[in-house]
Amino acid sequence: MMMGSGSERDNVVSSLVFIHESIFKAMVLLKRNTGKRTYVTPRHYLDFIKQYSSIWREKRDELEEGRNHLTAGLKKLKETQEQVSKMKVELNAFEIELKKERSQC
């Protein structure tokens, strides 16, 4: 999993630590309330990180796809704006020509 800025990475690491600590607290509460012991092994934690990475990659790809879609739309709008500007110039030229022809009639 590749991260962007250092602060982004720090935020993710802080979130993972918080989740890990929360799970530990939940296991203590479960033992106290039900008497059942549960264990979270390093394998569970690694699976969690792998799943998190997978979801993060998927969401990043969705955002990139959306950004590309918006970029393409903006490009098309700029092209259309340029075409409209050219057409306005042509229209002004045709209006001048039309006025000349009307005045000659």
N, C-alpha and C positions, 0 to 999 in steps of 0.2 A: 504494500500500500504506500503510494507516494503522497506526501502531504505538501502543501504549499508553504506558507510563511511559518516562521518559528512559533508565533503566537497561536496559529491554527493547530499546530502539533501539540503545543502545551495544553490547549483547551481539550483536545481529544484525550490526551494522557490523563488530565485531571478528571474528565468524565469517566474514563475507564476505572480509575482508582476509586472514585465515588461509588460506582456500581459494585465494584468488588467489596468495598467496605459495607455497603448496604446489604449485600447478599449475606455477609458474615453476621450482621445484626439480625437479619431475618431468620437465619439458622438458629441463633441463640434464642430468639423469641419462640420459634417452633419447638425447640427442645423444652423450654420452660412451660409452654402451654399444653403440649401433647405428650411430652416425655420421649418423643422420637428424635433420634439423631440423624442428621443428614450431613453429607460430606460434599464439598465442592473440591474436586481434585484439580491439579494443574491442567489436566487434559480438558476438563470442562471449561476452564478459563481460556485455554488456547482455542477451543472450538468457538467460544463466544467471540474472541478477537477475530477469528477467521470469518465468522458470519458478519460481524460488524464491518470488516474490510470489504466483504462482498457487497453488502448493502450500500456502503459508501461509494464504491466504484460504480454501482448501478445508478445511483442518484447523480453522481458526477457526470456520467454519460448522458443521462436524461437532460441535465442542465446544459451540457455542451450542445446537445441536439437542438434544444430550444433556442440557445444563443445563435447557433448557425441558421436556424429558421428565421429568427428576427433579423439577423444580419442580411440574409438574402432578401427579405422583405424591404428593408431599408434601402438596399442597393436598387431594387426595382422601383421604389418610390423616387429615388434620386434620378434614375434614368427617365422616368415618366415626367418628372418636373422639368428636366432638360428638354424633352420633346415638346412639352407644352410651351416652354419659353420660345423655342424655335417656331412653333406653330403660330404664336402670337405675333412674332416678327413678320412671318409670311402673311398673316391675316391683315396686319397693318398695311403691308405693301399692296395687297389685293384691294383693300378699302380705298387707298389713295388712287389706285388705277381705276377702280370702279367710279369714284367721284369724277375723275377726269373724263371718262367715257360718258357719264351722265351729263356732264356740263357741255360736252360736244354735241349731244343730241338735241 
